[in-house]
Amino acid sequence: MILKINIKLVVILALLGAFQMKAQDSAYNGDPDVSFETARKLAFNEQRTQAQDTLRNILTKYPDYHEIRSFLATTYSWDGDYKRARKEFTTIFEKNSDSKETWIAAIKNELWADLPYAALRMTSKALAIFPEDPEILFLKASAEENSSDPQEALNTIQMIIDKNPEDLKARDYKKSLESVLRKNTVGISASIDLYSSVFDPMQYYTLKYSRQTKYGSITPKVNLNRRFNEVGAQFEVDMYPKIWKGLYAYVNFGVSNSFLFPDYRYGAELYQSLPKSFEISAGFRTLKYSSTTNIYTGSVGWYYGNSYWSLRPYFTPSETGTSGSATLTYRKYRSDADNYFGISFGMGLSPEFNQYAFNANDDPVVNLESQKLNVSYNFTTGNKRNAWGVQAGISHQEIIFDQGNFFWIYSLAVSWDMKFR
């Protein structure tokens, strides 16, 4: 019995010895600076796993080489492993908090993790060590903006500009913040449709006021229409209430006493953000003429870099069946949502936009064939205070009272919005 126990002990000790020798063989024994440079090259060449293995290996022998630990934490941030990065940054700060680069990397980690309040607390600690440092102040402004306090962010950016008026990055950020703080907008748009036959030119005008609130935007507007030798007006309100993060709604209500518009119109739609920069929506529009027309719609949108694609169908039930139409839209954005080039192609007729009623007893026609192409260009001027838009389009549409025959419609529209606080 004793012999068996002794044999087991010998085997266990032999295994432990072999494990220890293997661990010693794999222990780091190179030049840390050379290995660090190698790891950096690997990380910047999309080989972060190998880079992280090298960095961790160096730290087994040089645990207080804080520059290496900080870079390791930064690579974790790049990979979206914010918790692991935070742990490494905390290890550094427990021993040394005098590296500005480490503070900047740690603050960025919290911003990328969508934790602006944590980032804001870190900027306060960092500024106590590096007073009025412009890089840290810039990160503080970013944290303040992401904490829904753009006014305080503007004040912080102004501190940078007061010290260095030529700081272009800070000046550009100031313009962006001023645009965010302009929560009021007045605007006017005008458009004209020219017909190759049958109809005289038709004119459309809109005057609007929009207000951004913490609950979403609200936009009352007045629409004027000159068609069939008549002029009509419609009063309308659009709202985009926020429900929770990633989910918002569109709500509309309009009223008119002119046959050029429905007596009443109302609608609602829900928009939901999805992973991979997709967005979907579903809703309805209702138009009340002598009878009621219901339109069911939705959309699938996709943001890819500075590009945006959207497909929106419309389905309109009637006594003769359900008519359908669809529009495919592409936009290429530049600096922000007010600066873009757009193009759209559509097939079919939707009574939401094409309301051909010739007197108060008519209902809109929904089953006409139509193809359309529109091109638009939107841009801003005056520190992004003014937004301008130009749109041109062409449509090939079936004649309402001579179905089977078509005419061409040439459209031109211009718009101007002015933002103010």
Secondary structure as GFF3:
##gff-version 3
##sequence-region A 1 421
A	DSSP	alpha_helix	2	26	.	.	.	ID=ss1
A	DSSP	alpha_helix	32	44	.	.	.	ID=ss2
A	DSSP	alpha_helix	48	61	.	.	.	ID=ss3
A	DSSP	alpha_helix	66	78	.	.	.	ID=ss4
A	DSSP	alpha_helix	82	93	.	.	.	ID=ss5
A	DSSP	alpha_helix	100	112	.	.	.	ID=ss6
A	DSSP	alpha_helix	116	129	.	.	.	ID=ss7
A	DSSP	alpha_helix	134	146	.	.	.	ID=ss8
A	DSSP	alpha_helix	150	163	.	.	.	ID=ss9
A	DSSP	alpha_helix	168	181	.	.	.	ID=ss10
A	DSSP	beta_strand	184	195	.	.	.	ID=ss11
A	DSSP	beta_strand	202	213	.	.	.	ID=ss12
A	DSSP	beta_strand	216	227	.	.	.	ID=ss13
A	DSSP	beta_strand	230	244	.	.	.	ID=ss14
A	DSSP	beta_strand	247	256	.	.	.	ID=ss15
A	DSSP	beta_strand	264	274	.	.	.	ID=ss16
A	DSSP	three_ten_helix	275	277	.	.	.	ID=ss17
A	DSSP	beta_strand	278	288	.	.	.	ID=ss18
A	DSSP	beta_strand	292	304	.	.	.	ID=ss19
A	DSSP	beta_strand	307	318	.	.	.	ID=ss20
A	DSSP	beta_strand	321	333	.	.	.	ID=ss21
A	DSSP	beta_strand	340	347	.	.	.	ID=ss22
A	DSSP	beta_strand	370	381	.	.	.	ID=ss23
A	DSSP	beta_strand	386	399	.	.	.	ID=ss24
A	DSSP	beta_strand	402	420	.	.	.	ID=ss25
###
